[in-house]
Amino acid sequence: MKKLFNFKLKGKLAVLGMGNILCGDDGIGSLLAKRLIKRGFQNVYDGSISPENYLIKIIRENPKTIIIVDAIDFGGKPFEIKILRNNNFYENKFFLTHDSSLKFIIDFFINHKIKNILVLAIQPKKIGLGKTLSKELAFKLKILENEFIPLLKK
């Protein structure tokens, strides 16, 4: 897998993982956040199904860059990843696995003067209540974790 972040991230970083771990691949963002938190990274938040509960905490940390990790159906292959920046987020056509919460979160950060917002959109394979994480995403979760570690150690 080629390196995800082939560009320089600006300043202090915060990561917000989103998703429902009881709905198969939808939980990928939450699972990644849990793994990174378990490693001791304090600038990572597991928003799970209620990411709105962490917005003020993240703003108080005064990050320069926020990465939101979420399963988003954009019609790609399972585990295909798109990195969307806040200035092109609304130009993309895709299906959110949640309600409108992702758009609300991005607007909230923009309104609080966070200028560098990235959405790590991960194409799910299967989503549904009671489903487990697909084998492809379970395998790739470790790769994602290893991509984030050097970013968070800075």
N, C-alpha and C positions, 0 to 999 in steps of 0.2 A: 504494500500500500504506500502510495506517495505521501509525503508529509502534508498534513492538513493545513497548517498555518505557515505558508510560505511567504508571509509578509510580517512586518514588525508590528507588534501590539503596543499601544501607547499606554504608558504609566501603570498605575495600580490596577489590578485585574480582579473582577468578581465573576463567578460562574453560578448560573441559576439553572438547575436541572428540573425539568417538568415531565409529568406523565403519571399514568396510573399503572402500577406494577401488577395489578390484578387483571389487566386487559392486554396481555401479550406484549407485543413490541411497543405499544404505547408507553410502556414504563422505562424505555431506554435512557431518557434524560435523568429521571429520578435514580435509576440504578447506577449510572455513572457518578452522579453527585454523592450517593451513599458510599461508593468505593473511595472517592477522593477525600471525603470527610473522615472516613475510617483511617486514612493515611495521615490525618492530622492537619489538613489544609482548612484554615478557618475562614477563608474568603470564598468558600463554596457553600451553596445553599440548595437543599433538597426541597424544592417547591412542591413536589409530588402533584396532588390534584388541587392544591390551594396555593399556587405560587404568589398570589396577591398578598399573602400573609408575610412575605419576606421583603417586600418592596422598600418599606421604610428602613429596615435593617441594612439593606444594600446601599441605599442612598446615604445613610449615616457613615458608611465605610468610605465614602467619597472616592469611588473608583473612577478611573479615567476610561476604562474599557469594561464592558459587560458582555459576556458570552452566555447566550440562552441556548440550552440544549434541549431539543424536543423532537419527537417523531412527527413528521409532516409528510402527508401523501402528496408528492408532487409528480407522480407518475413514473418515477425512476425504478431502477432495479433494487431489490432488497439490499440495504446498507449503503446504497449510494448516498453521498453526502453533498449538500449544497451549503455554501456559506453565504448567507444573505446579510448585507449591511443595512443599517437603518435607512439609508437614503434610497435603497432599491427594494425594500421589503414589500411595499404596496404595489410595485410593478409586477410582481410575480403572481402567477395563477396556480393555486394549489389548494388542497383540502386540509384544513386543520383537524387534528384528531380531537381537539377540545372545542369549546364554544369560542367566543371571540376574545378569550382571555389573553392570548398572545398579542393581539393588536393593542389591547388595553395596556398591557405591561410595557410595550415599546413606547406607546404614547406617554405613559407615566414617566418613564426614564427621560425621554426627550424634553418633556415639560419641566423636569428637574435638572436640566442643563447637562445631561450625560450625552455627549456628542458621538461617542464611538460605541455603537451597539452592534453586535454580531449575533445572528441566529444560526446555530449549527443545526440544520434541518436534516434529519436522518430518515430515509425512506423505509417505512415499516413493511414487513412481509405479511404479518397477520395481526389483526387487532380484534378483540372481542372479549367480553366478560368471561372470566374463567380460563382464558387461554394462557399458555406460558410463553416466555420469550423464545422466539424462533432460534434454531441452532445457528443460523448465520449471524444473527445479532449477538447471541451469547458468546460466540467465538470472537467476534470483532470488538466486543466490549473491552476486553483487555488491551487491545491495540489502541482504542480511544483513550483509555486510562493512561497508557504510556505516552501518548501525545500531549496530554494535559500536564503531566508531572513537571516537565521542565518549565512550562509557562508559569506554573504556580509557585515554583521555587524562587523566581526572580524577586 
